[in-house]
Amino acid sequence: MFKRWLMALVARVGLIVLTLCCCVLLLYLLACKPVSHGSQQSLPWAGSATSKERYMALLQEREDSHRHYINSLTKQIAQLKEALQERTQQLQESLDKAKIKGILPQGLESLHKTPTQSDLKEFFRSQLNQAEVNSGVKLPSEYALIPFDTFTLQSVYQLETGLTRHPAERPVRKDRRDELIGTVETALHVLNGPNGPIKQNAYHDAFFSIAGMTRTERDRGSIYELTFKGDSPQDFTQLVLFRPFGPVMKVKSEIVNTQNIIINIIVPLSKRVDTFKQFIKNFREVCIQQDGRVHLTVVYFGRDQIDEVKAVLDQTTRETRFRSFTLIQLNEEFSRGRGLDVGARAWRRSQNILLFFCDVDIHFTADFLTSCRLNAEPGKRVYYPVLFSQYNPSIIYRNQTLLPSLQQQLVIRKESGFWRDFGFGMTCQYRSDFINIGGFDRSIKGWGLEDVHLYRKYLHSKLMVIRFPTRSLFHLWHEKSCADELPPDKYKMCMQTKAMSEASHSQLGELFSKQDIQVHAQKQMKRGTS
């Protein structure tokens, strides 16, 4: 019994002593703990006799860790440099092989080294070697051949006649004239130089009586071959010059956001309600259902059928809830330039709106609206697209029982239409540019010439004119009548446009020779039956 009591007493005393020791130790640690500053963490062993040595040991440990990390990074950088050198060597070998085979992409050899004058000469030499100058190249067909233009000191004879349609002409563009004149002057300088051919008299441009030849390979350069008369009628000196193209160069790279660019489509109109209904159908499908960032301004001349036009617009509003229309009525003789000018100036909001001058017989897609926004820039660029003009469907599809649908007709083929490169009526430009340039010539009445005058204003200004054929803008064929009241120049233009819009040259020739073709077919049938 006594033994049990003694064991319990010893256990209790031991527990009390252990508790007291813990309390004393806790008080000692609290008393020796250094004061913390801000958010710094206190070191649990600070204040002890060996705190300085431990602190130095910790610093040494961290320094060793950082040194090890730096050594690891240095090793990785060395490995990357070695791999880069290996890849560079492989690229150089590939470039050398491609260069020997003549398939080196233009300008690629200058990507890994700083170009020097010798590098530039070497590049130009490679351009010359790859161009079709000293020897021919294999072509897949007759359509792949690039023909030469020939030229004299007075004229250029060309297959690609451009807008003028002249097979022979004096170059209109000054840079083209300067190019050819500069080529002849360079040739004379070479012939009359110290390394030129032996001769008694110096060459001058009078010797250049044989037409020179020139053509441009778009990825190589321009080739010039000039022939000069010699001392006798049988002697000639031929000189071949080459103007190499340089590598492709980046000019700018930017993101263009067209989300907030609204297009004000301005349509001058007089009667032609059925055609207007067809235009509104296209407008609803493209502008309302697909795009949604447009405003339509209709400038109507006269009072006849104005109620029908209003009814078409009201019906569109009821069925689509689209209300961004403006209808302006002018009680005067129809003038396309006057109507577009009034429509452009009628925009009263502060926003500088993008204008699209349009006709009622135009069909366009949502892609064209995007092209309109991307190629017009206020104070810098105006957009004059070349649209595709449809031939007379009754001639094109005369051998078919039913005419194809409009969407099936709007295909870009030489049998179905042509690029209307002589027309400048459809254009996208900002209102500020239109106002600053002076707008249309309001004195022009009726049809024609107002668009040409405005186009020339921009050509004479510092604004850039963007012009190219677009696959998303069509001129629908319609019966064209040339009024007797037109002056002779406008009447001639109207009749030329009417003739060009009917059918292609071969289709018109087939119609003209229809009777001869039928007679020939009948003769062939008789021969077959006999």
C-alpha positions as CSV (number, residue, x, y, z in Angstrom):
1,M,0.0,0.0,0.0
2,F,2.8,2.3,1.0
3,K,4.7,1.4,-2.1
4,R,1.8,2.4,-4.4
5,W,1.5,5.7,-2.6
6,L,5.2,6.4,-3.0
7,M,5.1,5.7,-6.7
8,A,2.2,8.0,-7.2
9,L,3.9,10.8,-5.3
10,V,7.1,10.4,-7.3
11,A,5.1,10.6,-10.6
12,R,3.3,13.7,-9.5
13,V,6.6,15.4,-8.4
14,G,8.3,14.4,-11.6
15,L,5.4,15.9,-13.7
16,I,5.5,19.1,-11.7
17,V,9.3,19.4,-12.2
18,L,9.0,18.7,-15.9
19,T,6.3,21.5,-16.2
20,L,8.5,23.9,-14.3
21,C,11.4,23.2,-16.6
22,C,9.3,23.8,-19.7
23,C,8.1,27.1,-18.3
24,V,11.7,28.2,-17.4
25,L,12.9,27.3,-20.9
26,L,10.0,29.2,-22.6
27,L,10.7,32.3,-20.5
28,Y,14.4,32.0,-21.4
29,L,13.7,31.9,-25.1
30,L,11.3,34.8,-25.0
31,A,13.8,36.9,-23.1
32,C,16.6,36.1,-25.6
33,K,14.6,36.6,-28.8
34,P,15.7,39.7,-30.8
35,V,13.2,42.5,-31.7
36,S,11.7,42.0,-35.2
37,H,11.6,45.0,-37.7
38,G,8.7,45.4,-40.1
39,S,7.9,42.1,-41.8
40,Q,11.3,40.5,-41.3
41,Q,11.4,37.0,-39.9
42,S,13.4,36.6,-36.7
43,L,16.0,33.8,-36.5
44,P,15.2,31.3,-33.7
45,W,18.9,31.0,-32.7
46,A,19.8,34.7,-32.7
47,G,21.4,36.0,-29.6
48,S,23.1,32.8,-28.8
49,A,26.9,32.6,-28.4
50,T,27.3,31.0,-31.9
51,S,24.7,33.1,-33.8
52,K,27.4,34.9,-35.9
53,E,29.0,31.7,-37.0
54,R,25.7,30.1,-37.9
55,Y,24.7,33.3,-39.9
56,M,28.0,33.1,-41.8
57,A,27.4,29.4,-42.5
58,L,23.9,30.2,-43.9
59,L,25.3,32.9,-46.2
60,Q,28.0,30.5,-47.4
61,E,25.4,27.8,-48.1
62,R,23.3,30.2,-50.1
63,E,26.3,31.5,-52.0
64,D,27.2,28.0,-52.9
65,S,23.7,27.3,-54.1
66,H,23.7,30.4,-56.3
67,R,27.1,29.6,-57.7
68,H,25.9,26.1,-58.5
69,Y,22.8,27.6,-60.3
70,I,24.9,30.0,-62.3
71,N,27.2,27.2,-63.3
72,S,24.2,25.2,-64.5
73,L,22.8,28.2,-66.5
74,T,26.3,28.8,-68.0
75,K,26.5,25.2,-69.1
76,Q,23.0,25.3,-70.7
77,I,23.9,28.6,-72.5
78,A,27.0,26.9,-73.9
79,Q,25.0,23.9,-75.0
80,L,22.4,26.2,-76.8
81,K,25.2,28.1,-78.5
82,E,26.7,24.9,-79.7
83,A,23.3,23.7,-81.0
84,L,22.8,27.1,-82.7
85,Q,26.1,26.9,-84.4
86,E,25.3,23.4,-85.6
87,R,22.0,24.5,-86.9
88,T,23.5,27.6,-88.6
89,Q,26.1,25.4,-90.3
90,Q,23.3,23.0,-91.5
91,L,21.3,26.0,-92.8
92,Q,24.4,27.3,-94.6
93,E,25.0,23.9,-96.2
94,S,21.3,23.7,-97.3
95,L,21.5,27.3,-98.7
96,D,24.7,26.4,-100.7
97,K,23.0,23.2,-102.1
98,A,19.9,25.2,-103.0
99,K,22.0,27.9,-104.6
100,I,23.9,25.4,-106.7
101,K,20.5,23.8,-107.8
102,G,19.1,27.3,-108.6
103,I,16.1,26.9,-106.3
104,L,17.2,29.4,-103.6
105,P,14.3,31.5,-102.3
106,Q,14.8,35.1,-103.0
107,G,16.7,36.9,-100.2
108,L,17.0,33.9,-97.9
109,E,20.7,33.8,-97.8
110,S,20.8,37.2,-96.0
111,L,18.9,36.0,-92.9
112,H,21.8,34.8,-90.9
113,K,24.5,37.4,-91.6
114,T,24.9,41.2,-92.1
115,P,24.7,42.0,-95.8
116,T,27.7,43.7,-97.3
117,Q,28.4,45.2,-100.7
118,S,29.9,42.0,-101.9
119,D,26.9,40.0,-100.6
120,L,24.6,42.4,-102.6
121,K,26.6,41.9,-105.8
122,E,26.5,38.2,-105.3
123,F,22.8,38.3,-104.8
124,F,22.3,40.3,-108.0
125,R,24.5,37.9,-109.8
126,S,22.4,35.0,-108.6
127,Q,19.3,36.9,-109.9
128,L,20.9,37.2,-113.3
129,N,21.9,33.6,-113.4
130,Q,18.3,32.5,-112.5
131,A,16.6,34.8,-115.0
132,E,16.0,33.8,-118.6
133,V,18.8,35.9,-120.1
134,N,21.7,33.8,-121.3
135,S,19.7,30.5,-121.8
136,G,16.1,29.4,-121.9
137,V,14.1,27.6,-119.2
138,K,11.7,24.8,-119.5
139,L,8.1,26.0,-119.6
140,P,5.0,23.9,-119.0
141,S,2.9,25.4,-121.9
142,E,2.6,28.3,-124.2
143,Y,0.7,30.2,-121.5
144,A,3.8,30.4,-119.3
145,L,5.9,32.4,-121.7
146,I,6.5,36.0,-120.8
147,P,6.5,38.0,-124.1
148,F,8.7,40.9,-124.8
149,D,7.6,44.5,-125.4
150,T,9.5,46.2,-128.2
151,F,10.3,49.9,-128.1
152,T,12.0,52.7,-130.1
153,L,12.8,56.2,-129.1
154,Q,9.3,57.2,-129.9
155,S,6.9,54.4,-129.1
156,V,6.3,51.1,-127.2
157,Y,4.7,48.2,-128.8
158,Q,2.9,46.0,-126.3
159,L,0.6,43.0,-125.9
160,E,-0.7,44.2,-122.5
161,T,-2.4,47.4,-123.7
162,G,-3.9,48.4,-120.4
163,L,-6.6,51.0,-120.2
164,T,-5.6,52.9,-123.4
165,R,-6.1,49.8,-125.6
166,H,-3.4,51.1,-127.8
167,P,-1.1,48.4,-129.4
168,A,1.5,51.1,-129.9
169,E,1.9,54.3,-127.8
170,R,4.3,56.7,-126.2
171,P,4.4,55.7,-122.5
172,V,2.0,57.7,-120.4
173,R,3.7,57.3,-117.1
174,K,6.8,59.4,-116.6
175,D,8.6,56.6,-114.7
176,R,8.1,54.3,-117.6
177,R,9.5,56.9,-120.1
178,D,12.4,57.6,-117.8
179,E,13.1,53.9,-117.4
180,L,13.4,53.3,-121.2
181,I,15.3,56.5,-121.8
182,G,17.6,55.7,-118.9
183,T,18.2,52.3,-120.4
184,V,19.2,53.7,-123.8
185,E,21.5,56.2,-122.1
186,T,23.1,53.5,-120.0
187,A,23.7,51.4,-123.2
188,L,25.3,54.4,-124.9
189,H,27.5,55.0,-121.9
190,V,28.6,51.3,-122.0
191,L,29.3,51.4,-125.7
192,N,31.2,54.6,-125.6
193,G,33.1,53.8,-122.4
194,P,36.7,52.5,-122.2
195,N,35.6,48.9,-122.3
196,G,33.2,49.4,-125.2
197,P,33.6,47.8,-128.6
198,I,36.2,49.2,-131.0
199,K,34.7,51.9,-133.3
200,Q,35.7,54.9,-135.3
201,N,32.8,57.1,-134.2
202,A,31.1,57.4,-130.9
203,Y,27.6,55.9,-130.6
204,H,24.6,58.2,-130.1
205,D,20.9,57.7,-130.1
206,A,20.6,58.0,-133.8
207,F,22.3,54.6,-134.1
208,F,19.3,53.1,-132.1
209,S,17.1,52.5,-135.1
210,I,16.4,48.8,-134.5
211,A,13.6,48.4,-131.8
212,G,14.8,47.3,-128.4
213,M,13.1,44.5,-126.4
214,T,12.1,44.4,-122.8
215,R,10.2,42.2,-120.4
216,T,10.0,41.8,-116.6
217,E,10.2,38.6,-114.7
218,R,8.5,39.5,-111.5
219,D,10.7,37.5,-109.1
220,R,14.0,38.3,-110.9
221,G,14.1,41.7,-112.7
222,S,13.8,43.5,-116.0
223,I,15.7,42.5,-119.1
224,Y,16.6,44.9,-121.9
225,E,18.0,43.9,-125.3
226,L,19.1,46.8,-127.5
227,T,20.5,46.7,-131.0
228,F,22.6,49.5,-132.5
229,K,23.6,50.1,-136.1
230,G,27.3,49.5,-136.9
231,D,29.6,51.0,-139.5
232,S,28.1,49.1,-142.3
233,P,24.5,48.0,-143.1
234,Q,25.4,44.4,-142.1
235,D,27.1,45.3,-138.8
236,F,25.1,45.6,-135.6
237,T,26.0,45.8,-131.9
238,Q,23.7,44.1,-129.5
239,L,23.7,44.9,-125.8
240,V,21.8,43.1,-123.1
241,L,21.1,44.9,-119.8
242,F,19.5,43.5,-116.6
243,R,17.9,45.4,-113.8
244,P,17.7,43.0,-110.9
245,F,15.1,43.0,-108.2
246,G,16.2,43.0,-104.6
247,P,14.9,40.8,-101.8
248,V,11.4,41.3,-100.3
249,M,11.4,44.0,-97.6
250,K,9.0,44.4,-94.8
251,V,7.5,47.9,-94.8
252,K,4.9,47.7,-92.0
253,S,2.8,45.3,-90.0
254,E,-0.2,46.5,-88.3
255,I,-3.6,45.3,-87.0
256,V,-6.6,47.0,-88.6
257,N,-9.9,46.8,-86.7
258,T,-12.9,47.5,-88.9
259,Q,-15.5,46.8,-86.3
260,N,-16.6,50.5,-85.9
261,I,-16.3,51.6,-89.5
262,I,-19.7,52.4,-90.9
263,I,-20.2,52.6,-94.7
264,N,-22.7,55.1,-96.1
265,I,-23.9,53.6,-99.4
266,I,-25.1,56.4,-101.6
267,V,-27.3,55.5,-104.6
268,P,-28.7,58.1,-107.1
269,L,-32.0,57.0,-108.6
270,S,-34.6,58.0,-111.1
271,K,-37.5,55.7,-111.7
272,R,-36.2,52.1,-112.4
273,V,-38.2,50.8,-109.4
274,D,-37.9,47.1,-110.5
275,T,-34.1,47.4,-110.5
276,F,-34.2,49.1,-107.1
277,K,-36.2,46.2,-105.7
278,Q,-33.5,43.8,-106.9
279,F,-30.9,46.1,-105.3
280,I,-32.7,46.1,-102.0
281,K,-32.9,42.3,-102.1
282,N,-29.1,42.2,-102.4
283,F,-28.8,44.9,-99.7
284,R,-30.9,43.0,-97.2
285,E,-29.0,39.7,-97.7
286,V,-25.5,41.3,-97.5
287,C,-25.8,44.6,-95.5
288,I,-28.5,43.8,-93.0
289,Q,-28.3,40.0,-92.5
290,Q,-24.5,39.6,-92.8
291,D,-22.7,42.9,-92.2
292,G,-25.0,45.3,-90.2
293,R,-22.6,48.3,-90.2
294,V,-24.0,50.3,-93.1
295,H,-26.3,53.3,-93.8
296,L,-28.2,53.6,-97.1
297,T,-28.7,57.0,-98.7
298,V,-31.0,57.1,-101.7
299,V,-31.1,60.4,-103.7
300,Y,-34.2,60.3,-105.9
301,F,-34.8,62.7,-108.8
302,G,-38.3,63.6,-109.7
303,R,-41.7,62.6,-108.3
304,D,-42.7,59.7,-110.6
305,Q,-42.6,56.4,-108.7
306,I,-41.3,58.0,-105.5
307,D,-44.1,56.5,-103.5
308,E,-43.1,53.0,-104.7
309,V,-39.5,53.6,-103.6
310,K,-40.8,54.7,-100.2
311,A,-42.9,51.6,-100.0
312,V,-39.9,49.4,-100.7
313,L,-37.9,51.1,-97.9
314,D,-40.9,50.9,-95.5
315,Q,-41.4,47.2,-96.2
316,T,-37.7,46.6,-95.5
317,T,-38.0,48.4,-92.2
318,R,-41.0,46.4,-91.1
319,E,-39.6,43.0,-92.0
320,T,-36.0,43.5,-90.8
321,R,-36.3,46.4,-88.2
322,F,-33.5,48.1,-90.0
323,R,-34.0,51.9,-89.9
324,S,-30.6,53.3,-91.1
325,F,-32.0,54.8,-94.3
326,T,-32.1,58.3,-95.7
327,L,-34.3,59.2,-98.7
328,I,-33.6,62.6,-100.3
329,Q,-35.9,63.8,-103.1
330,L,-34.7,66.4,-105.7
331,N,-37.2,67.9,-108.1
332,E,-34.7,68.4,-110.9
333,E,-33.2,66.6,-113.9
334,F,-31.3,63.5,-113.1
335,S,-27.5,64.0,-112.6
336,R,-25.5,61.2,-111.1
337,G,-22.7,63.5,-109.9
338,R,-25.3,65.9,-108.3
339,G,-27.0,63.0,-106.5
340,L,-23.8,61.6,-105.1
341,D,-22.6,65.0,-104.0
342,V,-25.9,65.8,-102.2
343,G,-25.9,62.4,-100.6
344,A,-22.3,62.7,-99.3
345,R,-22.9,66.2,-97.9
346,A,-26.2,65.2,-96.3
347,W,-24.3,63.3,-93.5
348,R,-24.6,65.6,-90.5
349,R,-23.1,63.5,-87.8
350,S,-19.7,64.3,-86.4
351,Q,-18.2,61.0,-87.4
352,N,-16.1,61.0,-90.6
353,I,-18.2,58.4,-92.5
354,L,-16.8,56.1,-95.2
355,L,-18.7,56.6,-98.5
356,F,-19.5,54.0,-101.1
357,F,-20.7,55.6,-104.3
358,C,-22.9,52.9,-105.9
359,D,-25.4,52.5,-108.7
360,V,-28.7,50.7,-108.6
361,D,-27.6,48.0,-111.0
362,I,-24.6,46.9,-108.9
363,H,-24.4,43.6,-107.0
364,F,-21.9,43.2,-104.2
365,T,-21.0,40.7,-101.4
366,A,-19.9,41.1,-97.8
367,D,-16.3,40.6,-98.9
368,F,-16.5,43.8,-100.9
369,L,-17.6,45.8,-97.8
370,T,-14.6,44.4,-96.0
371,S,-12.4,45.4,-99.0
372,C,-13.9,48.8,-98.9
373,R,-13.0,49.3,-95.3
374,L,-9.5,48.0,-95.7
375,N,-8.5,49.9,-98.8
376,A,-9.7,53.4,-97.9
377,E,-8.0,55.5,-95.3
378,P,-8.9,59.2,-94.4
379,G,-6.2,61.6,-95.7
380,K,-4.1,58.8,-97.2
381,R,-6.0,56.4,-99.6
382,V,-9.1,56.2,-101.8
383,Y,-10.3,53.0,-103.3
384,Y,-11.4,52.6,-106.9
385,P,-12.2,49.0,-107.5
386,V,-12.4,47.5,-111.0
387,L,-15.7,45.6,-111.1
388,F,-16.7,42.7,-113.3
389,S,-19.3,43.7,-115.9
390,Q,-21.9,41.1,-117.0
391,Y,-22.7,40.4,-120.6
392,N,-26.2,40.1,-121.9
393,P,-27.5,36.9,-120.4
394,S,-29.9,36.3,-123.4
395,I,-26.9,36.1,-125.7
396,I,-24.6,34.2,-123.3
397,Y,-27.2,31.5,-122.5
398,R,-29.1,31.6,-125.8
399,N,-28.7,27.9,-126.3
400,Q,-30.2,27.0,-122.9
401,T,-34.0,26.6,-122.3
402,L,-34.0,28.5,-119.0
403,L,-31.7,31.2,-117.8
404,P,-29.5,30.3,-114.8
405,S,-30.2,32.0,-111.5
406,L,-28.4,35.3,-110.8
407,Q,-25.9,33.7,-108.4
408,Q,-25.1,31.1,-111.1
409,Q,-24.6,33.9,-113.7
410,L,-22.2,35.9,-111.5
411,V,-19.0,33.9,-112.4
412,I,-15.8,35.5,-113.6
413,R,-15.1,34.0,-117.0
414,K,-14.3,35.6,-120.3
415,E,-17.6,34.2,-121.8
416,S,-19.7,35.8,-119.1
417,G,-18.3,39.3,-118.8
418,F,-15.2,41.6,-118.7
419,W,-13.3,43.8,-116.3
420,R,-14.7,47.3,-116.5
421,D,-11.4,49.0,-116.3
422,F,-12.7,52.1,-118.1
423,G,-15.3,52.9,-115.4
424,F,-14.6,54.9,-112.3
425,G,-18.1,55.3,-110.9
426,M,-17.9,52.8,-108.0
427,T,-15.5,54.1,-105.3
428,C,-14.9,54.0,-101.5
429,Q,-13.6,57.2,-99.9
430,Y,-14.0,59.0,-96.7
431,R,-16.3,62.0,-96.6
432,S,-13.5,64.3,-95.4
433,D,-11.4,63.5,-98.5
434,F,-14.4,64.0,-100.8
435,I,-15.1,67.4,-99.3
436,N,-11.5,68.5,-99.3
437,I,-10.9,67.5,-103.0
438,G,-13.9,69.6,-104.0
439,G,-16.5,66.9,-104.7
440,F,-18.1,66.3,-108.1
441,D,-18.4,68.8,-110.9
442,R,-22.0,69.9,-110.4
443,S,-22.3,71.4,-113.8
444,I,-22.3,68.0,-115.5
445,K,-25.8,66.8,-116.3
446,G,-27.1,63.3,-117.2
447,W,-24.8,60.4,-117.8
448,G,-21.0,60.2,-117.8
449,L,-17.8,62.0,-117.2
450,E,-18.5,63.2,-113.6
451,D,-16.7,60.1,-112.2
452,V,-13.7,60.6,-114.5
453,H,-13.3,64.2,-113.3
454,L,-13.4,63.2,-109.7
455,Y,-10.9,60.4,-110.3
456,R,-8.5,62.8,-112.0
457,K,-8.7,65.1,-109.0
458,Y,-7.4,62.3,-106.8
459,L,-4.7,61.4,-109.3
460,H,-3.5,65.0,-109.2
461,S,-3.5,65.1,-105.3
462,K,-1.1,63.5,-102.8
463,L,-3.6,60.8,-101.9
464,M,-2.9,57.2,-103.0
465,V,-5.4,55.7,-105.4
466,I,-5.9,52.0,-104.8
467,R,-7.2,50.3,-107.9
468,F,-7.4,46.5,-108.6
469,P,-10.0,44.1,-110.0
470,T,-12.3,42.8,-107.3
471,R,-14.2,39.5,-107.5
472,S,-17.0,40.6,-105.2
473,L,-18.4,43.6,-107.2
474,F,-20.5,43.1,-110.3
475,H,-22.3,45.3,-112.8
476,L,-25.5,43.6,-113.8
477,W,-26.5,43.8,-117.5
478,H,-29.4,46.0,-118.4
479,E,-30.8,47.4,-121.6
480,K,-28.9,50.7,-122.3
481,S,-30.4,53.5,-124.3
482,C,-28.4,56.5,-125.3
483,A,-30.5,59.7,-125.4
484,D,-30.5,61.9,-128.4
485,E,-30.0,64.9,-126.2
486,L,-26.5,63.8,-125.2
487,P,-23.6,65.9,-126.7
488,P,-21.5,64.1,-129.3
489,D,-18.7,63.0,-126.9
490,K,-21.1,61.6,-124.3
491,Y,-23.2,59.9,-127.0
492,K,-20.1,58.2,-128.4
493,M,-19.0,57.0,-125.0
494,C,-22.5,55.7,-124.3
495,M,-22.6,53.7,-127.6
496,Q,-19.2,52.3,-127.0
497,T,-20.2,51.1,-123.5
498,K,-23.4,49.6,-125.0
499,A,-21.4,47.7,-127.6
500,M,-18.9,46.3,-125.1
501,S,-21.6,45.2,-122.7
502,E,-23.5,43.0,-125.0
503,A,-21.2,40.0,-125.5
504,S,-17.6,39.0,-126.1
505,H,-15.8,39.5,-129.4
506,S,-16.1,35.9,-130.3
507,Q,-19.8,35.7,-129.3
508,L,-20.7,38.8,-131.4
509,G,-18.7,37.3,-134.3
510,E,-20.7,34.1,-134.0
511,L,-24.0,36.0,-134.1
512,F,-22.8,38.0,-137.1
513,S,-21.8,34.8,-138.9
514,K,-24.9,32.9,-137.8
515,Q,-26.3,32.4,-141.3
516,D,-23.0,31.2,-142.7
517,I,-22.6,28.7,-139.8
518,Q,-26.1,27.3,-140.5
519,V,-25.4,27.0,-144.2
520,H,-22.1,25.2,-143.5
521,A,-23.9,22.8,-141.0
522,Q,-26.5,22.0,-143.6
523,K,-23.9,21.2,-146.2
524,Q,-22.1,18.9,-143.8
525,M,-25.4,17.1,-143.1
526,K,-26.0,16.5,-146.8
527,R,-22.5,15.1,-147.3
528,G,-23.1,12.8,-144.4
529,T,-26.4,11.4,-145.8
530,S,-25.1,11.0,-149.4
